[in-house]
């Protein structure tokens, strides 16, 4: 059974590489600092909400 799937990985990877290369040019660019800032802001918001409204 393992012998039947021996060459399957290369074809799948080639399709994914082609897909991501095509999508990379059209996708919006988000700087890494924006993602970090959103994570920190979300953590602060959740912490403050838990402190203001304890369960």
Secondary structure, 3 states (H helix, E strand, C coil): CCCCCCCHHHHHHHHHHHHHHHHHHHCCCCCHHHHHHHHHHHHHHHHHHHHHCCC
